[in-house]
Amino acid sequence: MLPSESAQAHQPRLALLIVISLALGIGAMSTVGSIVDMVLLRALPFPSPDRLVLIGEADAASPEAWTSAAYPNFLSWKAQSHAFAAMAISSPWSPTLRLPADSTRLSGAAVSDGFFPLLGLKPELGRGLQPEDFQPGAEPVAVLGHQLWAQRLGGDPGVIGRPLSLDGTMVTVVGVLPERIALDEPVVVGAADLLKPLVVPASSPYMGRGVRGMRVIARLADDATRERASAELRQIAQGLAAAHPESRQTTFVRLEPLREVAVAGSRPVLLALLGAAALLLLIGCTNAANVRLVELTVRRRELALRAALGADRGKLFRQLLEESLPLVGMAFVLGLLLTLWAWDVIVALLPTPLIRLTGVVLDGRTVAITALVSLLSLILIDLLPFLELARLPLLTMLNERSARAGESSSSRRSRNALVAAEIALSLALLIGAGVLIRSLVRLSRVDLGFRPERVLALPIDLSAPVYRDPARARALFSDLARALNGRPGVRSAALVTSLPLKDGGNMSTTVGLRSSTPLSWQIDLNGVSPGYFPTLGIPLLRGRDFTPGETADDRHPVVILNAAAARRLWPGEEAVGKSVTLGWMSPVPRLVVGVVGDLREVGPQTPPHPEAYLPYTQVLVGSASLVVHTEKDPLTMAEEIRRQVRGLDEGVLMGNATTMEELAAAKMASPAANAQILAAFAVTGLLLALIGVYGVTSFAVSQKQHELGIRIAFGAQRREVVWTPLAQSAHWIALGLLLGLGGGALLSRLFASSLYEISPLDPWTFATMPLFLLAVALWAGYMPARKVTRIDPVRALAEG
């Protein structure tokens, strides 16, 4: 690869190697670095965002589920606390927008008074929600998000003051938020394309202190610290527990900065990818530095003459930088193109709410970061070669015999050390990719607890005024289930209020063995129709399914538990036939009629939670999902099922059909993308490292042709002579592998939070990856070493 003749003859190849090596590293580093800058470093689009915090409550047994809160507790916190300048609460709101041309289901939020000033929201058009909008009997109003206004309403400024049909009620639009403001997780629960005033009547289930489903956001007072605010909230929570013993108020109240909650899930992955990109950049710089070292070794007499004529070392270094500048400039352009190409791939790793909230977008700072990385690369690739040559005495560099003798032992050590560094960096990337791939394989084998194959999911919206009568909604669903279950190609059909694997999760409520003494932990809540469990292939472990009579109205106090809930409530005992009390609606004892298998409702990485299933009529809040187990591809039957629904009622709105297999695959998308990106970095680093090994060995052979030819002429076996340059490379490869094990351990630990049932120090990965890299690197060193077998000893003696 590297030249044995003059450097000039091979300059184009060397230049191309430098440009490609640097471009790959610059592109990776600028892409990941720009995203890290936007997500982890830039301020959120609110005034003084560092003073914004989230407040939630949870059980000690499941502290990770802390971001929801009960509405009565929020009222107590707001009234009794002094460490906050403002506090507001929101709940999800999914209205149906009915337009003359079509209708669509929106994602919004109902927010309490003070939400707008707390976040410093100033509408682009119209006004925000004001105190009079929250008064009983006030005219229904809403504030639209910019995206909804632009896409669904054509960006018409005249929409202010006009009514829109939302859930069959005429609601007046009073404002439109700015484009830069996207209200999403964790500011509110889910995405919010529009906002309305939050009004919680005394009869609402959300007035129960054990029903958590709302999001509390607060702004710290100027003189308050997070520690002081947390202590104050804990004290209030203890007082609530004493004042309301019947609700078993938790004392576990948590307060976290808004930004930390927003980026918590993405920070480890982004930092790990940033470390991987930095390793790839260092590999590229190391490869380019090695090439430059070879060039300068050949040119050292020329550089010595310049020094003898009065050029100081600073001028010589500037000369080297000027020579490399055009190459780095080309690498900068190519790296920027790679950034443009890879941007969407990396951004796809981030949760959509985080992208909306932080406003991740390509801008001028990306170009600036690419330029900064390129400048750093320019210095790195010339600094080490220059320092190496600067160590040699001037007379040695000027000596003609020395120049003909080839590179010095110091220069040879530097080149080999650079190869060892490349091997170490490459091994670190390979180990990181190997650990992620092993984790992905294990994750793909996780049993979700149900069978996703050939199951169609179709959201059904019952927000029309006619379906506010529960009897009408029950009648529609009963007719629909009856019609579908007798249809050819349909094995079974059922309804569920909270579809597994959908973002948002289930509602939770208190649970107890007696009405007056709830336990200290909460249970997830879902509503299903008869036939739901066999439709999804959820095993019925004991007892029975719901009967049609139990879903005919909301008066039957029965419940089906999952195995996790049954084990926790009655360890080692039979649960069927016992009674349990839930805090949902009226807390009456419910007879356990069945126990089903555990589902991983959130995704394969999240263990099953204790869960209670009620007849869907007792949990229905305006929408549900129809699940249909088909005999063929479910999507081919989607339109037939839609026609069946419309045949029962033309006014029923339906969402986009999907399959449970697609939902399961989506939960695997982010871990798979992480593994793919790191694997791409690792393969690129491996190729660059192998180029370095090949180049160093090739140059060593070219420099020692005379010596090796003499040895062959005096009877040395060619096979033995081949091992001379190869053995020299092997020593440095071994050193690189040893260092790479440490680098791999550091990188894999950065991915620790993303791994599933596998250690960051996975023995299998740490054993196989070094062996693989060793074999490939030795092969890369052996290929140029074979040139020794083609040396003509007579010609070598004559040239000597």
Solvent accessible surface area in square Angstrom, and as a share of the most:
residue,aa,sasa,rsa
1,M,67,0.30
2,L,13,0.06
3,P,3,0.02
4,S,61,0.39
5,E,110,0.49
6,S,60,0.39
7,A,9,0.07
8,Q,144,0.64
9,A,69,0.54
10,H,24,0.11
11,Q,63,0.28
12,P,96,0.61
13,R,119,0.43
14,L,3,0.01
15,A,20,0.15
16,L,106,0.53
17,L,13,0.07
18,I,1,0.00
19,V,15,0.09
20,I,73,0.37
21,S,0,0.00
22,L,0,0.00
23,A,0,0.00
24,L,58,0.29
25,G,0,0.00
26,I,0,0.00
27,G,3,0.03
28,A,11,0.08
29,M,40,0.18
30,S,0,0.00
31,T,2,0.01
32,V,1,0.00
33,G,14,0.13
34,S,1,0.00
35,I,0,0.00
36,V,12,0.07
37,D,12,0.06
38,M,3,0.01
39,V,0,0.00
40,L,19,0.09
41,L,130,0.65
42,R,62,0.23
43,A,76,0.59
44,L,6,0.03
45,P,33,0.20
46,F,12,0.05
47,P,73,0.46
48,S,63,0.40
49,P,29,0.19
50,D,111,0.58
51,R,59,0.21
52,L,0,0.00
53,V,0,0.00
54,L,1,0.00
55,I,1,0.00
56,G,0,0.00
57,E,4,0.02
58,A,1,0.01
59,D,9,0.04
60,A,91,0.70
61,A,62,0.48
62,S,32,0.21
63,P,57,0.36
64,E,113,0.51
65,A,54,0.42
66,W,15,0.05
67,T,37,0.21
68,S,33,0.22
69,A,0,0.00
70,A,0,0.00
71,Y,31,0.12
72,P,10,0.06
73,N,2,0.01
74,F,4,0.02
75,L,77,0.38
76,S,13,0.08
77,W,2,0.01
78,K,97,0.41
79,A,85,0.66
80,Q,91,0.40
81,S,16,0.10
82,H,141,0.63
83,A,0,0.00
84,F,25,0.10
85,A,71,0.55
86,A,35,0.27
87,M,7,0.03
88,A,0,0.00
89,I,1,0.00
90,S,1,0.01
91,S,11,0.07
92,P,70,0.44
93,W,31,0.11
94,S,52,0.33
95,P,0,0.00
96,T,0,0.00
97,L,1,0.00
98,R,68,0.25
99,L,42,0.21
100,P,147,0.92
101,A,100,0.78
102,D,68,0.35
103,S,37,0.24
104,T,37,0.21
105,R,93,0.34
106,L,16,0.08
107,S,44,0.28
108,G,2,0.02
109,A,0,0.00
110,A,4,0.03
111,V,0,0.00
112,S,12,0.08
113,D,57,0.30
114,G,24,0.23
115,F,2,0.01
116,F,11,0.05
117,P,101,0.64
118,L,2,0.01
119,L,0,0.00
120,G,24,0.23
121,L,12,0.06
122,K,162,0.69
123,P,30,0.19
124,E,86,0.39
125,L,48,0.24
126,G,52,0.50
127,R,78,0.28
128,G,11,0.11
129,L,14,0.07
130,Q,65,0.29
131,P,82,0.51
132,E,95,0.43
133,D,13,0.07
134,F,31,0.13
135,Q,104,0.46
136,P,130,0.82
137,G,89,0.86
138,A,39,0.31
139,E,111,0.50
140,P,63,0.40
141,V,7,0.04
142,A,1,0.00
143,V,0,0.00
144,L,0,0.00
145,G,9,0.09
146,H,33,0.15
147,Q,91,0.40
148,L,10,0.05
149,W,22,0.08
150,A,43,0.33
151,Q,128,0.57
152,R,85,0.31
153,L,30,0.15
154,G,67,0.64
155,G,22,0.21
156,D,51,0.27
157,P,88,0.55
158,G,33,0.32
159,V,7,0.04
160,I,57,0.29
161,G,51,0.49
162,R,124,0.45
163,P,75,0.47
164,L,19,0.09
165,S,21,0.14
166,L,5,0.02
167,D,32,0.16
168,G,30,0.29
169,T,51,0.30
170,M,110,0.49
171,V,11,0.06
172,T,23,0.14
173,V,1,0.00
174,V,15,0.08
175,G,0,0.00
176,V,0,0.00
177,L,5,0.02
178,P,24,0.15
179,E,133,0.59
180,R,160,0.58
181,I,12,0.06
182,A,21,0.16
183,L,2,0.01
184,D,3,0.01
185,E,53,0.24
186,P,9,0.06
187,V,1,0.00
188,V,1,0.00
189,V,30,0.17
190,G,29,0.28
191,A,31,0.24
192,A,6,0.05
193,D,32,0.17
194,L,1,0.01
195,L,1,0.00
196,K,63,0.27
197,P,16,0.10
198,L,20,0.10
199,V,99,0.57
200,V,26,0.15
201,P,75,0.47
202,A,96,0.75
203,S,106,0.68
204,S,20,0.13
205,P,40,0.25
206,Y,61,0.23
207,M,66,0.29
208,G,30,0.29
209,R,50,0.18
210,G,10,0.10
211,V,2,0.01
212,R,26,0.09
213,G,20,0.19
214,M,3,0.01
215,R,14,0.05
216,V,0,0.00
217,I,1,0.01
218,A,0,0.00
219,R,37,0.14
220,L,7,0.03
221,A,16,0.13
222,D,141,0.73
223,D,114,0.59
224,A,3,0.02
225,T,74,0.43
226,R,99,0.36
227,E,122,0.55
228,R,102,0.37
229,A,0,0.00
230,S,22,0.14
231,A,49,0.38
232,E,31,0.14
233,L,1,0.00
234,R,113,0.41
235,Q,129,0.58
236,I,16,0.08
237,A,3,0.03
238,Q,104,0.46
239,G,41,0.39
240,L,11,0.06
241,A,28,0.21
242,A,82,0.64
243,A,68,0.53
244,H,50,0.22
245,P,85,0.54
246,E,95,0.43
247,S,18,0.12
248,R,117,0.43
249,Q,18,0.08
250,T,24,0.14
251,T,69,0.40
252,F,63,0.26
253,V,12,0.07
254,R,80,0.29
255,L,12,0.06
256,E,43,0.19
257,P,23,0.14
258,L,0,0.00
259,R,46,0.17
260,E,73,0.33
261,V,32,0.19
262,A,15,0.12
263,V,0,0.00
264,A,58,0.45
265,G,68,0.65
266,S,7,0.05
267,R,70,0.26
268,P,37,0.23
269,V,18,0.11
270,L,0,0.00
271,L,69,0.34
272,A,0,0.00
273,L,0,0.00
274,L,43,0.21
275,G,22,0.22
276,A,0,0.00
277,A,0,0.00
278,A,31,0.24
279,L,31,0.16
280,L,4,0.02
281,L,9,0.05
282,L,75,0.37
283,I,0,0.00
284,G,0,0.00
285,C,5,0.03
286,T,16,0.09
287,N,2,0.01
288,A,0,0.00
289,A,4,0.03
290,N,5,0.03
291,V,4,0.02
292,R,7,0.03
293,L,0,0.00
294,V,1,0.00
295,E,3,0.01
296,L,0,0.00
297,T,8,0.05
298,V,62,0.35
299,R,49,0.18
300,R,10,0.03
301,R,91,0.33
302,E,65,0.29
303,L,11,0.05
304,A,1,0.01
305,L,81,0.40
306,R,107,0.39
307,A,32,0.25
308,A,56,0.43
309,L,157,0.78
310,G,60,0.58
311,A,28,0.22
312,D,81,0.42
313,R,134,0.49
314,G,37,0.36
315,K,111,0.47
316,L,17,0.08
317,F,39,0.16
318,R,130,0.47
319,Q,35,0.16
320,L,2,0.01
321,L,35,0.18
322,E,117,0.53
323,E,58,0.26
324,S,0,0.00
325,L,100,0.50
326,P,82,0.51
327,L,21,0.11
328,V,5,0.03
329,G,31,0.30
330,M,103,0.46
331,A,0,0.00
332,F,49,0.21
333,V,85,0.49
334,L,68,0.34
335,G,0,0.00
336,L,36,0.18
337,L,101,0.50
338,L,50,0.25
339,T,0,0.00
340,L,96,0.48
341,W,190,0.67
342,A,21,0.16
343,W,14,0.05
344,D,107,0.56
345,V,74,0.43
346,I,6,0.03
347,V,18,0.11
348,A,76,0.59
349,L,13,0.07
350,L,10,0.05
351,P,67,0.42
352,T,90,0.52
353,P,39,0.24
354,L,5,0.02
355,I,42,0.21
356,R,61,0.22
357,L,2,0.01
358,T,25,0.14
359,G,42,0.40
360,V,15,0.09
361,V,88,0.51
362,L,64,0.32
363,D,51,0.26
364,G,56,0.54
365,R,120,0.44
366,T,2,0.01
367,V,69,0.39
368,A,61,0.47
369,I,36,0.18
370,T,0,0.00
371,A,46,0.36
372,L,119,0.59
373,V,13,0.08
374,S,6,0.04
375,L,96,0.48
376,L,90,0.45
377,S,0,0.00
378,L,13,0.06
379,I,69,0.35
380,L,62,0.31
381,I,0,0.00
382,D,0,0.00
383,L,68,0.34
384,L,71,0.35
385,P,0,0.00
386,F,24,0.10
387,L,89,0.44
388,E,4,0.02
389,L,8,0.04
390,A,22,0.17
391,R,161,0.59
392,L,21,0.11
393,P,84,0.53
394,L,74,0.37
395,L,146,0.73
396,T,55,0.32
397,M,14,0.06
398,L,43,0.21
399,N,75,0.39
400,E,92,0.41
401,R,196,0.72
402,S,23,0.15
403,A,34,0.27
404,R,180,0.66
405,A,79,0.61
406,G,14,0.13
407,E,13,0.06
408,S,26,0.17
409,S,60,0.38
410,S,15,0.10
411,S,1,0.00
412,R,57,0.21
413,R,128,0.47
414,S,16,0.10
415,R,1,0.00
416,N,5,0.03
417,A,46,0.36
418,L,16,0.08
419,V,5,0.03
420,A,4,0.03
421,A,36,0.28
422,E,0,0.00
423,I,0,0.00
424,A,13,0.10
425,L,30,0.15
426,S,0,0.00
427,L,0,0.00
428,A,1,0.01
429,L,0,0.00
430,L,13,0.07
431,I,0,0.00
432,G,1,0.01
433,A,5,0.04
434,G,4,0.04
435,V,0,0.00
436,L,8,0.04
437,I,76,0.39
438,R,64,0.24
439,S,4,0.03
440,L,38,0.19
441,V,60,0.34
442,R,100,0.36
443,L,3,0.02
444,S,71,0.46
445,R,188,0.68
446,V,27,0.15
447,D,111,0.58
448,L,21,0.11
449,G,16,0.15
450,F,12,0.05
451,R,76,0.28
452,P,21,0.13
453,E,75,0.34
454,R,86,0.31
455,V,0,0.00
456,L,0,0.00
457,A,1,0.01
458,L,1,0.00
459,P,47,0.30
460,I,1,0.00
461,D,9,0.05
462,L,7,0.03
463,S,15,0.10
464,A,15,0.12
465,P,70,0.44
466,V,63,0.36
467,Y,19,0.07
468,R,140,0.51
469,D,69,0.36
470,P,78,0.49
471,A,52,0.40
472,R,116,0.42
473,A,3,0.02
474,R,40,0.15
475,A,52,0.40
476,L,13,0.06
477,F,1,0.00
478,S,48,0.31
479,D,56,0.29
480,L,2,0.01
481,A,23,0.18
482,R,160,0.58
483,A,35,0.27
484,L,0,0.00
485,N,72,0.37
486,G,67,0.64
487,R,70,0.25
488,P,118,0.74
489,G,17,0.16
490,V,11,0.06
491,R,130,0.47
492,S,23,0.15
493,A,3,0.02
494,A,1,0.00
495,L,2,0.01
496,V,0,0.00
497,T,31,0.18
498,S,28,0.18
499,L,16,0.08
500,P,1,0.00
501,L,5,0.03
502,K,96,0.41
503,D,130,0.67
504,G,74,0.71
505,G,42,0.40
506,N,32,0.16
507,M,46,0.21
508,S,24,0.16
509,T,0,0.00
510,T,18,0.11
511,V,1,0.00
512,G,1,0.01
513,L,69,0.34
514,R,166,0.61
515,S,58,0.37
516,S,77,0.50
517,T,64,0.37
518,P,14,0.09
519,L,55,0.27
520,S,70,0.45
521,W,21,0.08
522,Q,22,0.10
523,I,1,0.00
524,D,25,0.13
525,L,4,0.02
526,N,1,0.00
527,G,0,0.00
528,V,0,0.00
529,S,6,0.04
530,P,41,0.26
531,G,20,0.19
532,Y,0,0.00
533,F,3,0.01
534,P,81,0.51
535,T,0,0.00
536,L,0,0.00
537,G,28,0.27
538,I,6,0.03
539,P,69,0.43
540,L,78,0.39
541,L,85,0.42
542,R,96,0.35
543,G,46,0.44
544,R,94,0.34
545,D,34,0.18
546,F,6,0.03
547,T,53,0.31
548,P,105,0.66
549,G,40,0.38
550,E,13,0.06
551,T,13,0.07
552,A,61,0.47
553,D,20,0.10
554,D,84,0.43
555,R,184,0.67
556,H,67,0.30
557,P,61,0.38
558,V,12,0.07
559,V,0,0.00
560,I,0,0.00
561,L,0,0.00
562,N,0,0.00
563,A,10,0.08
564,A,15,0.12
565,A,0,0.00
566,A,5,0.04
567,R,141,0.51
568,R,97,0.36
569,L,11,0.05
570,W,20,0.07
571,P,98,0.61
572,G,91,0.87
573,E,103,0.46
574,E,80,0.36
575,A,1,0.00
576,V,47,0.27
577,G,51,0.49
578,K,67,0.28
579,S,54,0.35
580,V,0,0.00
581,T,10,0.06
582,L,2,0.01
583,G,21,0.20
584,W,8,0.03
585,M,113,0.50
586,S,65,0.42
587,P,76,0.48
588,V,61,0.35
589,P,79,0.49
590,R,15,0.05
591,L,81,0.40
592,V,1,0.00
593,V,8,0.04
594,G,0,0.00
595,V,0,0.00
596,V,0,0.00
597,G,8,0.07
598,D,33,0.17
599,L,1,0.01
600,R,44,0.16
601,E,22,0.10
602,V,70,0.40
603,G,5,0.05
604,P,9,0.06
605,Q,77,0.34
606,T,39,0.23
607,P,87,0.55
608,P,40,0.25
609,H,60,0.27
610,P,22,0.14
611,E,3,0.01
612,A,0,0.00
613,Y,0,0.00
614,L,0,0.00
615,P,0,0.00
616,Y,8,0.03
617,T,16,0.09
618,Q,18,0.08
619,V,12,0.07
620,L,39,0.19
621,V,111,0.64
622,G,26,0.25
623,S,31,0.20
624,A,6,0.05
625,S,13,0.09
626,L,1,0.00
627,V,0,0.00
628,V,0,0.00
629,H,14,0.06
630,T,0,0.00
631,E,100,0.45
632,K,104,0.44
633,D,75,0.39
634,P,6,0.04
635,L,79,0.39
636,T,82,0.48
637,M,1,0.01
638,A,12,0.09
639,E,84,0.38
640,E,47,0.21
641,I,0,0.00
642,R,46,0.17
643,R,129,0.47
644,Q,42,0.19
645,V,1,0.00
646,R,77,0.28
647,G,68,0.65
648,L,72,0.36
649,D,37,0.19
650,E,135,0.60
651,G,38,0.36
652,V,8,0.04
653,L,36,0.18
654,M,34,0.15
655,G,26,0.25
656,N,133,0.68
657,A,27,0.21
658,T,27,0.16
659,T,8,0.05
660,M,0,0.00
661,E,80,0.36
662,E,82,0.37
663,L,23,0.11
664,A,19,0.15
665,A,63,0.49
666,A,63,0.49
667,K,53,0.22
668,M,36,0.16
669,A,56,0.44
670,S,48,0.31
671,P,21,0.13
672,A,21,0.16
673,A,22,0.17
674,N,6,0.03
675,A,2,0.02
676,Q,122,0.54
677,I,13,0.06
678,L,0,0.00
679,A,25,0.20
680,A,55,0.43
681,F,22,0.09
682,A,1,0.01
683,V,81,0.47
684,T,28,0.16
685,G,0,0.00
686,L,18,0.09
687,L,101,0.50
688,L,4,0.02
689,A,0,0.00
690,L,23,0.12
691,I,54,0.28
692,G,5,0.05
693,V,1,0.01
694,Y,67,0.25
695,G,3,0.03
696,V,6,0.03
697,T,1,0.01
698,S,1,0.01
699,F,1,0.00
700,A,7,0.05
701,V,3,0.02
702,S,19,0.12
703,Q,60,0.27
704,K,46,0.19
705,Q,79,0.35
706,H,76,0.34
707,E,83,0.37
708,L,1,0.00
709,G,0,0.00
710,I,53,0.27
711,R,89,0.33
712,I,18,0.09
713,A,44,0.34
714,F,169,0.70
715,G,56,0.54
716,A,32,0.24
717,Q,116,0.51
718,R,87,0.32
719,R,193,0.70
720,E,110,0.49
721,V,0,0.00
722,V,9,0.05
723,W,141,0.50
724,T,44,0.26
725,P,7,0.04
726,L,7,0.04
727,A,42,0.33
728,Q,50,0.22
729,S,8,0.05
730,A,29,0.23
731,H,129,0.58
732,W,57,0.20
733,I,0,0.00
734,A,57,0.44
735,L,75,0.37
736,G,0,0.00
737,L,19,0.09
738,L,121,0.60
739,L,102,0.51
740,G,1,0.01
741,L,57,0.28
742,G,41,0.39
743,G,24,0.23
744,G,0,0.00
745,A,21,0.16
746,L,127,0.63
747,L,6,0.03
748,S,1,0.00
749,R,133,0.49
750,L,75,0.37
751,F,1,0.00
752,A,46,0.36
753,S,84,0.54
754,S,21,0.14
755,L,22,0.11
756,Y,23,0.09
757,E,117,0.52
758,I,22,0.11
759,S,56,0.36
760,P,28,0.17
761,L,75,0.37
762,D,7,0.04
763,P,105,0.66
764,W,138,0.48
765,T,0,0.00
766,F,37,0.15
767,A,57,0.44
768,T,45,0.26
769,M,40,0.18
770,P,16,0.10
771,L,118,0.59
772,F,99,0.41
773,L,0,0.00
774,L,55,0.28
775,A,63,0.49
776,V,33,0.19
777,A,0,0.00
778,L,59,0.29
779,W,148,0.52
780,A,3,0.02
781,G,0,0.00
782,Y,86,0.33
783,M,55,0.25
784,P,1,0.00
785,A,0,0.00
786,R,97,0.35
787,K,69,0.29
788,V,0,0.00
789,T,59,0.34
790,R,168,0.61
791,I,13,0.07
792,D,77,0.40
793,P,28,0.17
794,V,111,0.64
795,R,162,0.59
796,A,7,0.06
797,L,85,0.42
798,A,85,0.66
799,E,107,0.48
800,G,70,0.67
